[in-house]
Structures are given as C-alpha cells and as structure tokens.
C-alpha cells in the first residue's frame, strides 16, 4: 500500500507541471461553460479564497510578487525562491541544503506548500503570512523541533492527510475515495460543491436543462453547516478531535453551532445567510448588520423580527454588531485573525468560551 | 498458561515488594498493631520463607486486631502466592477497606478475581489499580496490561482489548501465548487462551500474529500475514472483520471492502454490518449504509452501535423521527457514548428542537473535555 502510494505520488510529481496546465485549462473551460448561464457566479468565484485555495506556483500571484522569501529558525535557514515560473523551497543547516520544487501552493492569503520528497508528501515547515508579509513557522507546527535537516523540511503528512488537503483545496483531487493527483484542478470550482455540475453543463449544452445539481440553498442551516464543515470542520469533527482553545476559532461551523441563537432550521443563521461563496469575503463589519437585525430588532424598532419573539434588541448599538458580538480572535501564533462565529454577549475579561 | 503463572508470580513479587516498603512506614505499624511478639514471629516466618507458618501467624494477628492493615496486606499477598485466591481476595479486601487508594493491593485483588473467575470484578480492580499507579514499573505494567486485555476479551470488549494489546506490539513484547490472546480479541472469541481448543489454536495464533504485526506498525508484513490467513482459512469468522477494523483509521475504503467481504461470508454478522454502515456514512453514502444498519439492528437489537448506525443512517436519508427513535435506544443502551450524543445533537438540530440540540452538544463537550488538545 505504501509502495503504491509512493509510486503514485512520484508519478504525479513528474506529471504535475504538465497536467497542471491542462487542468487549469479544464477549470477555465468549466467555469466559462457554467458562465453561459451563471455569469455572475463564474465571474467572481475563481478569485475568491476558495477559488484560489490551491494554486499552481507558476500562476500564483503571491510567489510572483515575493520572489525571494527567507526565514531562519534555530539552526535552519529557509528560502522560497521564484525564478521564471519555477519556485524552489530550500532549507539549509549551513553545511547541507535540501531543495524541492513547489508544485502546490495552498491558500490565497496565508500560504503553505505541500512538498514531495522521496515519494512522501510534507507540509512545509514555514508558511507565508500576509499579517507580517513574511515567512513564519506553519500554524500548528510550532512545537516541532527538527532533529536533522530532513525533519526541518516540514511535517510528513500522515497517510490520510493528503486526501484531506487536496480534497478540500482542489477539485477532482479525490476520486472514489482515493487521492488522484493527476486529476487535481486547483481551487474549489463549481463541481466541488455542486456535484454533478459538469454533467449538467454537458446536458445543458445539448439542450437538456432538467439535470441541475442539488440546490444547496434548500438545505437546512444544520445541513449547510455540515456541508461547509466538510472543509471548514463540522461541529462533530471538532468535538471528536477534542480541539479546544483559541485554535478552534478558525472552525466556523463549530463556533456558530455553539451560539445560543443557532437554530438548525432557521435559514437566517446559516453560513450562506451571511456569506456568498461565489463572492470574495466581505470585510466591512457594518455590512453584516442586516443579517443580525433579521432576528434581533433594532432598539428603535417597535417589535422584534418575525418568528423570533425571544431575540432581544441590542441596548448598546444597532450597527457594527459583529465588532462586539463576534470579536476578532488571533490564533495562538498571533499571525492569523478570525471573527469568532460563536455569537454572544462578550463580557469584559471573560475567557475564550470553549 | 505456565507463562502466565510465572508472570503472575513475578508481578506478585513486585507488587508485594512495593508494599513491603509501605509497610515499613511507622504509619502502618503504629496503626492498630497487635502484640509485637506476634508481629515479629510472623515477620520472621515470612523472611525465612516459611509461608504456611507466616500465613498462620498473620491470620492470628488480624484475628486479634482486625484493624491492622499491614497484617491483611501480608496475609493476602502471601495467600495469593500459594494459590489460595479466595482467602487472598478477602484479606486484600480488608486491607483496601482501610486504605482505599492502595493501587497495588487493588490490582492484586484483581488478579485474585481473575483466578476465581470473577471477571467483571477483576477487570474493574485491575483498571482501578492501574489508575492508582500499580503499573508504574515496567514488569508490573506488562502483567497487569496483559490481564486487562485478557479480561476485556473474555467480557466481549474486543476493541478495548486490541487497544490494550497495542502496548505489547509497540514495545516489541511477544510470545506464542500473547499471539493467541490477541487472536482471540481479533476474532471476537470471548475466551481465555487456556480455553482455546487444539484445533482452533493455529487459526487463532495466525490471526493474532497478523494483528500483532499491524499493531506494531508493520503494515506491509501485516498485509502479507492477513493474505496468508485468508488463503489458509478462507471462511474463518471475523478474520476479514479484524483486518477491516485495523485498517479503518488509516484506510477506510480498504476497511469497507473487508467488512463487505466478511458479510459475504457471514451475512448475519452484526458487527460487520455496523462497521460497513459506519464506513459508508463517513463517505456520505447513507442510502447504501441504511440496509447494513437495518441488518445490524435486526440481528442485534441490543447492540448500542447497531442502534446508533441505524439512527444515523435514517437521519442522513431524511427520516428524522425514525432516527431519533433509534438514537434514543442507543442512548439507553449506552448512555455515555459520544457518537450517540453527537448524532442526537444533529438530529435535534435538524428537527428544530434547538434546546435539546444544545443539551446534547453540552454533553458531548463534557464527555471530551479531558481529552482537549490544541491543533
């Protein structure tokens, strides 16, 4: 099994660049074909963080704009160098250097690289963080203390991890439950969420329009949380894994379900009530006010919103709700910040609710 | 069995040695000690290895003063060494009654109960003893973990037994009897190694060997051992289930294939049906999981996991009322199962029963509180 995996990974690495270009074209073809009917979504989605959840290095704007990234920790010095569409990740202890080509860039803002070495896949020990515009140790790997140069390259992925990584960050990376790197399409494309989109598109091109993929808008809030949670982590996954503390702030479906106001059957509190996955993330806090006020009447209103007689109006403000009720929380490494989706009345000095 | 006996004697020696030290503390002797003559005579007999005389003297001493804890300890441990398990158990119970946190004594009582066939009590005492530090020394740990796993198998807790046996595989401890013991857990046979018939021995040993290799982390060698096992014993009950069970954490698809193979051989295997359903549910293939879950619940309605997978399968295929009914049954059968509470939280949430969903979420968080890790 291990030998088979190693062989497939090696084969994939050889093919990666060539297949990458083909898959990129396929991605564009699908998006452009879908755009025939779904123009608005197809225009904006490819540039969203999900659309760029995985990028080919030669098409990665971050690597192009940062051709010389460097970092040192302890005895090891890291470089990520981009020259003429080729990016190489290197680590040296001063006497020996390991250099590996980067085939896969994970993430649009903060970025980590999955590396292939001796038939195994590794998560790069260092990542790029926009908050410092530089490299730092990859989130979750701060406690690793490499004993030699090989270990300093990164964290070797456990057997099932590559499937999870590529399963979420790419499209068609996992087919029939198996990691198939040669079919990877970068990022989350139409087919990733709308299973059956490709066959629907082909049918539509032949004039058949009665084969649409399941309508995700019809899912309940609980189901939407679990659907998005396949990558953003479901409530169950987080509990089962016993992840606790500020690190779990990045698992929004988990945090949201902990909110007192979460109701699995109320569409006003689902992921897609506030976020359009086809659009870039809206960062203006006030733009979410309307979502909150859909349940919590403004203090100036005469009656609470329909269907939620127990949803109280805020006595402090009627704008920028999320600035107080969904405070920003930094991951323990201080490099990435998320709005806490556990919606609540935050008491001064209160510990992170867990 | 000779091996177990010799090991038991060794652990007894170590456990006793540990407590000899405690017994020397002034606390112990000052606490309700009988006449010093009797103590000295008993101690001398023990030191001279005159065990029958020592037992007699300690028996008289605790008769004179039943509140003398050390007397009960020496009496119980010496009786255990002679194979007088029932009086040893009772003497140790007197000691534990006075010193409830005495891990080695509790563990030794568990070993007595193992010998007297009080398997449930034995497992409880051994685990309690371990939690109180009785397995702090490597030799003690081997003996106590081995008996713990034997008892888990004997009581039908096969998954726990395999988990316990991982300790031996990871530490490279092996011997023929251990492989038989692992084979029993793997093939889900509620027996002790001594109860395995001569005809069954090769199959059980081969299954144990394959599982041992897997638990030791040598998957390649384990794969070969399992393939050989399947060739030699193509219809052995639970052999494919065992391989699937071991593969499940790292390769759920390969595990599913093994569970389905097991069901081909034994369609009424409720455990295999449960695992097949579970593997399919994890792959978001609930409609395929449902018939397996129904089969499991039909074959073993009192099996909590059967009710759980049926509840989950019904939930994921849209029958929320049916889901809640079976999840409630699973909860009644096993109140502290995290997966049942997780499933109930989801089912209540999907049903719009917000407060009940919150309650189940709170229980789930509570159940996992002690395991908290940062990712």
Contacts between the chains, C-beta under 8 A, distances in Angstrom:
chain1	res1	chain2	res2	distance
A	1	B	219	6.5
A	1	B	220	7.6
A	1	B	223	6.8
A	1	B	251	7.0
A	1	B	254	7.6
A	2	B	219	6.8
A	2	B	220	6.6
A	3	B	220	7.9
A	140	B	375	5.9
A	158	B	250	7.9
A	159	B	250	4.9
A	159	B	251	7.1
A	160	B	250	6.0
A	160	B	251	7.5
A	176	B	253	8.0
A	177	B	252	7.6
A	177	B	253	4.3
A	177	B	283	6.3
A	178	B	253	7.0
A	220	B	350	5.9
A	222	B	346	6.5
A	222	B	349	4.3
A	222	B	350	4.8
A	223	B	350	7.0
A	226	B	346	7.5
A	235	B	345	7.4
A	235	B	346	8.0
A	235	B	361	7.1
A	236	B	342	4.8
A	236	B	346	7.1
A	239	B	338	7.6
A	239	B	342	6.5
A	239	B	361	7.9
A	239	B	364	5.1
A	239	B	365	6.3
A	239	B	368	5.6
A	240	B	338	7.2
A	240	B	342	7.1
A	240	B	368	7.4
A	241	B	373	7.4
A	241	B	375	6.9
A	242	B	368	4.8
A	242	B	371	3.9
A	242	B	372	5.2
A	242	B	373	5.2
A	243	B	372	7.8
A	243	B	373	6.4
A	243	B	374	7.0
A	243	B	375	4.6
A	244	B	372	3.8
A	244	B	373	7.1
A	244	B	374	7.1
A	245	B	372	7.3
A	245	B	374	5.3
A	247	B	374	5.1
A	247	B	375	5.3
A	248	B	375	7.7
A	257	B	349	7.5
A	257	B	361	6.8
A	258	B	361	7.1
A	260	B	358	7.8
A	262	B	349	7.9
A	262	B	354	7.6
A	263	B	349	7.9
A	263	B	352	6.9
A	263	B	354	5.0
A	264	B	346	7.9
A	264	B	348	7.9
A	264	B	349	3.2
A	264	B	350	5.4
A	264	B	351	7.8
A	264	B	352	6.7
A	264	B	354	7.3
A	264	B	357	6.5
A	265	B	349	7.7
A	265	B	350	7.2
A	265	B	351	7.5
A	265	B	352	3.8
A	332	B	374	7.1
